[in-house]
Amino acid sequence: MKRRHNQRSKALALRRAAKRAAKAQYRVRNWAAYNQSLVKRGSLTLWISDDVLAAWQPTTRGPRLRGGQKQYSDGAMECMLMVKAVYHLTLRATEGLAQSLCQLLKVDVPVPDYTTVCRRAKTLTVALPTTATGPIHAVLDSTGLKIFGEGEWKVRQHGYSQRRTWRKLHLSVDEATGEIQAEELTEASVDDAEMTETLLDQTTAEVEQVSADGAYDKEKVYTAAQTRGVATITIPPRRNAHIWQHGNCAASPHPRDVTLRRIRDVGRKHWKVESGYHRRSLAETTMFRFKTIFGDRLSARELARQKTEARIKCAALNRMTALGMPECYRVV
């Protein structure tokens, strides 16, 4: 019995060693430049620029309203919320940091109080800074962001004591640069495929190819992509998938049926390699970066403010991406 156990242990050790040896290893080619970009992420001048301070107050003021009038531009509100997200501050701490920076910089601009920032966040419009002009390869995916409930450690040790609520963040990521081209925050019950049309409408660059996982294998996804002139749709059909449009039909072959027939000919694994489906994992990499930098939780308590918070974080992540990304190469 002991001899058999030793043989099994040796065989398991050999399999693990072979797996480690077969795993691809990568190195960063531009480490010096990438290291500097990581340092620049903490610079206050990146998030509070002279242009923002110059346009801190709107050039034209609206009609006088009860309780005061508009004093701060949308750029000022976006700047405050972005500093809050990047440095993981509360609204009150963000107000204190802005006041101290204005004193140190000797800038004579009024600083909005935390209640004003919270109120304006409900209706603030934030643009995603992108550099892609197209045609691009858009990768779609979604992830969950927690708003209520305990952490994983507490649940594992003591179980649930209150309900846990999530929001779903839908992203469209440029495969070449890793930039977020479009985003939308919804309730957890919203289907991934349902948001395809919204994400493609938000994308300003021309989309040449769309890749997504099996959750997007639905007719409305293909319809939304074909309507917007997407040439290549890379979505794996379900295991029990059937042909949607048979060969005796007068219309041109449906792209899903072409994919399904190709999988039947060469196999699912070979199709994923030749179609570049594995590039879809870059969307998961972007979500990993999002949660590593900003966390997996939203601090706002209303859906409208949560949407602004998620978009602010995506805009900040795009700014970090524009500073520089690692250029990796595979070690033979």
HELIX and SHEET records of a PDB file:
HELIX    1   1 LYS A    2  ALA A   22  1                                  21    
HELIX    2   2 TRP A   31  LYS A   40  1                                  10    
HELIX    3   3 LEU A   44  TRP A   47  1                                   4    
HELIX    4   4 ASP A   50  ALA A   54  1                                   5    
HELIX    5   5 ASP A   74  VAL A   86  1                                  13    
HELIX    6   6 LEU A   91  LEU A  105  1                                  15    
HELIX    7   7 TYR A  114  ARG A  120  1                                   7    
HELIX    8   8 GLU A  152  HIS A  158  1                                   7    
HELIX    9   9 ALA A  193  MET A  195  5                                   3    
HELIX   10  10 THR A  196  GLN A  202  1                                   7    
HELIX   11  11 GLY A  214  TYR A  216  5                                   3    
HELIX   12  12 GLU A  219  THR A  227  1                                   9    
HELIX   13  13 PRO A  255  VAL A  266  1                                  12    
HELIX   14  14 ARG A  268  SER A  275  1                                   8    
HELIX   15  15 TYR A  277  ARG A  280  5                                   4    
HELIX   16  16 SER A  281  PHE A  294  1                                  14    
HELIX   17  17 LEU A  303  LEU A  323  1                                  21    
SHEET    1   A 2 GLN A  25  VAL A  28  0                                        
SHEET    2   A 2 CYS A 328  VAL A 331 -1                                        
SHEET    1   B 5 ILE A 180  GLU A 187  0                                        
SHEET    2   B 5 THR A 165  ASP A 174 -1                                        
SHEET    3   B 5 ILE A 136  PHE A 148 -1                                        
SHEET    4   B 5 VAL A 207  SER A 211  1                                        
SHEET    5   B 5 THR A 232  THR A 234  1                                        
END                                                                             
